[in-house]
Amino acid sequence: MESRCTQADIAQALGVSQAAVCLAVGNARSARRSRLSNEVCQKIRAKALEMGYRPNKTAQILRTGRTTSITILNFGGFSEPNTLRTYETGRLANEAGFNFDVIDAYWHHDDIDRVVEGILDSRPLAVIATGAQQVEFPTERLTRAGIHVVGNGISLPGCPWIRYEACVAIREITETMIAAGRRRLALLVKDTDKANPSWQLQERRQGFFDAVTAAGATVREYHAGATDFGFSENHDRVDAIIITVPSHEPSFQDAQGGHDLTMSLLAARVPPDMLVCSNDAFAIGAMSVCCRKHLRIPTDVALSGFDNLALSAHGVVPLTTVEQPTVEMCKAAIRIIQEKLRKPATLSLHNEEYVFPCRIIWRDSAPK
């Protein structure tokens, strides 16, 4: 059987110390790796790849009781914003000198204990939970095992929580449209689960509610199955409604949901002149209906979304939307892990909250 390549073999081949090889390929974090020049580090990694070097994870665990990996626990499923957050977390973890693995926990809400057992078996340095929905997660089982935990978009019991500020952005878009003369405004949003309410849906709803009530509107709320969505014929005052669709609908059906709701809205005797959509998929579905009915966007009806999906800039009319501070949130998650590793005493549970502002992307569908 062919012998396994070791760090000593790489050191001998390049004429460098084994300590240098360990720093370059041994998953050391960036603070330690900075002792090596980038040129030497890349040279060692290239030789390791050429010689077929693979780290001995079993020996590493026996020596330290821990791997040097971060587990990214994705509760966000397959939606583009959560996929991007998972990707950025992994990319930044890698840049910081960590290995990482991703567990898609979206499908295991009813079997979280099995997910936790798998994490405990793999012995990572830390867990970064990503997503947006609130979940019940036994954080203490991980921290008792010496594993640091951070919530990136998810609030976990007793752990640092990183999130974005959605309320302000939705409120600013709504206020801007009212100032521009829009008087019949509708919010299209998913219904929040009463048992595990989504903070992001609550904030998007609250931002719209605050803006229209400040303008003197009395907000009426409907579920998607309703048919009487009519607005007031008095265009001198602001009239507002909130329409919800079931929260259990998967995200890939949101465009269809936006389409169906807009069909009902436009069939009313007095249709809306502004659709504030809680995500871009709703807005894209709504836009398709408006275009087929030959409504001018934004002259007849303005549209806004949320999340700045890749498609949002490339519709028939480029979509005004809100961009989440994904990179900033993921950088914060890595910084928190690095700080906890430098100061092990900070492993104890704390509920620090880190909030980052969103950025409004003003486009043609609802110009500023």
N, C-alpha and C positions, 0 to 999 in steps of 0.2 A: 504494500500500500504506500502511495506517495506521501512523504512527510509533510506536515502542515507548516506553512511559512510563519515565522515568528517575527516579533519586533527586532530581536537580536539579528536575524538574517538580513533584514532591511538595513539596520545600522551598519553591518559589516559590508554590505554591497555598496553603500554610499560613503562609507568612511566617516560617519557621524556617530554621536553618542546614542545609546538606546533611550536615554531620557528625552532626547530631541524627537526621536521617533514616537515615543509615548505621547508627547505633547501634540504632535501633528496628527496622529491617526487614532489615538486612544480616547477620543471623545472628550478631551479636556475642554473646559469652558473657555470662552474667548479671553477672559482676564489672565488666565495662565498661558494660553497659546500665544499671547502677544509677545512673549519672550523671544519667539522665533520671528525672523523676517518672513514676509509673505512669500518671497522667492524660495527660501529654504523649505517652508511649509509645503508649498505646492510641489516642489521637487520630491519630497519624501512621500507625499500622497500619490504622486504619479508612479513612483517606484513600487509602493505598496500595491497599487492596482495591477501593475505589470507582473508582480510576483504572486498575485492571487492571495494577498493577505486578507484574513477575516478575523475580527476580534473574537476572542474566546469568552462568550458571555457567561458561561458557567463558572469559569475561573474568576471572572470579575465579580459575580454575585457572591462566591465563596470568600473572596478577599475583602470585599467592602460591605456585603449585605445589601447591596443596592445596585441597580443598573445606573447608567447616566442618561436615561431616556425620559422624555416627557410624554405622557399619554394625553392625547386630545380626544375628549369625550364629546361627540357631536350629537346633540339632541335636536338639531334643527332640520334633519332630514335632507331632502334633495333640493330645497329652494336655493336660488342663486345667491341671495345675501348670506345664508348660512354656509353654503359651500365656499364662498369667497372668504368668510371669516376663518373657516377651518384651514383653507389653503394659506392664508397670510400668517396664521399662528404657526403652522409648520415651517413656512419659509423663514420666518424670523427666529424660530427656535433653532433651526439649522445654522443660521448666520451667527447666532450666539454660542454655537459650539455644542448644542445638544443633539442627540438622536431623538426621534419621536415616532410614535405610532398613533394611528387613528382608530377609534372604536365608534362605529355608527350605532349609537344607542337609541336612535329614533324608533326602532322596531322592538325595543325591549322595555317599554314603559311598564309592562306587567311582570317583568322579571329582572328588576334592577339588582337584586341580590346576586344573580348569576354574573352580571356585569362587574359588580364590585369584587366578587371572588376572582374573576379573571385579572382584574387590576392588581389585587393583592398578590396573586401568583407571579405576575410579571415584574413586580417590585420596581416601579418607576420612581424617579426623584419627586415628580409632581404630576398633578392632573389639572388640566385646564378644560373646564366644561364650557362648550360653546352652544349657542342657540338663542332662542328668544322666549320660549314657553317656560312657564314655571313648572318645575318637577319636584317630586319628593325624592330626596337623595340622602342616603345615610353617610353624610360627610365624616362623622366622627370615627367610623370604622377605618377610614383611610388615614386620618390624622393620628389616630392611636398607633398606627403602623409606621408613623414617621413620614407619611407622604403629604406634601403640601398640596392644597387645593385652592383654585381660583375660579370664579365664575365670570366668564366673558360673554355677557348678554343674559346670563342666568343667575338669579339670586339663590345661592345655596346657604343653608343654615350655618351661621358663624364664620363665613369665609369672605374674603375680599370680593366685591362685586363691581364689575366694570360694565357700564351701559352708556347708551347715547341719549340725548335729550330730544325726544320727538315732539313734545307738546309745543315748544316754542316755534318750530319750523312750520307746523300745520297752522298754528295761529297766525303767523306772519303772512302766509299765502292767502288765507281766508280774509284777513284784514285788508290786504292789498287789493284783492278782487272786489271787496265791498267798496273800498275807496274809489275804485275804477268804475263803479256804477252797477255792479252785479247785485241783484235784489232777490233772486230765487235760487237759493243754494242748497245742494244736497250732498251729504256725506255718505259714501258707500264704504262699509266697514264690516269685517267679520265680527260675529257675536262672541264676546269673551266668555270663556268657560267659568261658571260661577264657582266651581270647586277649586280650580287652579287658574285664576284669572291671568291673562297675558298683560304684563305691564306695558308692552309696546302698543297693544290695541287700546288700552285704557288711555294712554297718553295721546294717541292720535285722535281719539274721540274727544278728549278733554280740550285739546287745542282748538278744534273746530267749535266746540260748544262755547268756549270762552270768547271767541271772536264774534260769533253771531249774537250771543246774548248781550255783549257789550254794545252791539249796534242796535239793540232794542228788540231783537227777535225772540219769539216764544218757540222753542224747539219741539217739534213733534217727532215721535219715533215710530218706525214701522219695521215689521219683519218682511223678509223677501217675498213671502206668499201673499202679501196684501196687494190690493189693486187700486185703492183710492189714494193716489199720491199727489193729488192736485195742490197747486200753490194758490195763494191769494192773487186776485186780479189787481189789487192795489199795489202798484209798482213804486209807490213813494216810500214804502217801508221795507225793511229786510224780512224775508220769510225763509225759514230754514227747516229742513227735515234730516233725520238720520235713518238710514235703511241698513239693516243688518242681514247677513247671510249666516247660515249655521257654521260654527267654528270647526266642526268635524270634517268639513269638506277639504280634501287635499289641495295643496297650493297650485298644482297644475290645472285645477279646474277653475281658478280664479278669473281667468279671462272670460270663460263662459258665464260665470256669475255676473261679471261686469256687463257683459252683453245683454243678458236677460233682464237685469235690473234697469238698464238704460232703455230697453224696449218698452218696459212698463212706464217708466218716467216720461218718455217722449209721447206716449199715447194719451197722457193726461190732457185735459182741456187747457190748462196753463202749465207748460213744461218748465223745467229749470233753465237758468242761464249760466249756472256754474256747477260743475261736478267735482267735488273734492274726494279723491279716491284714496283709500288707506294703503294701497299698494299699486305698483305700476301695471300689474296684470289686470286688475279691475279697470284701470284707465285705458289700457289697450283694447279690451273688450268693448268698453263704452265708445271709444273713438271709432271703432269699426261700424257701430250702429249709426253714429252721427254722420259718417261719410256716406253710408248707403242711403240715408234719408236726405242727402244733399244739404245738410246743415253746414254752415260756415264756422270753422273753428279758427279763432276764438270769437268771431263776431256774433254768431247766434248763441253759441254755448262754449264756455271755456272749460278746460280740463286740467287737473293736476294729479300727480301720482305720488308714490313714495318708494324709495329703495334705489332709484337710478339703475335699473336693469340695463344690460348691454343693449337691448332693443329699444330702449326708451328714446334714444336720440335719432332713431332711424325709421320712425313711423311715417305715415302720410303727412302728419304734422308733428314735428319734434315736441316731445312731452316735457312740460315743466314738472319737476320732481324734486325729491329730497335725497341727498346722498348721505349714507351713514358714515361715520368716522372710523371705518373698519381698520385701517392701518394703525391709527392712533390707539384704538382699543387693544389691538393685538400686541403692539409695542408695550403698552402698560402691563399686560398680562405677563409678558416675559420679564419685564423689569421687576415686577413683584416677586416672581419666582427667584430671580437672581438675588434679590435682597433677602428673601427668606433663607436661601442657601448660605449666604454670607453670615446671617445671624440666626442660627438654629432656634434660638429662644422665641423667635417670632412665629414658631409653628402653632402656638396656642391660638384658639379660634378668635377671630376678630371680624367685625362686620363693616370694615371700611368700604365706603362707596366712592367710586371714581366715575364722574359724569363728563362726557365729551359732547360738544355741540355738533349738530348736523349742519350741512351746507345746502342751501336751496339752489337748485340749478334752474334758472329762469330760461324757458324756451318759448316757442311760438304758440303753444296750446293755451298758455295763460301768461302773456307777457307782463312784465313789471311796469 
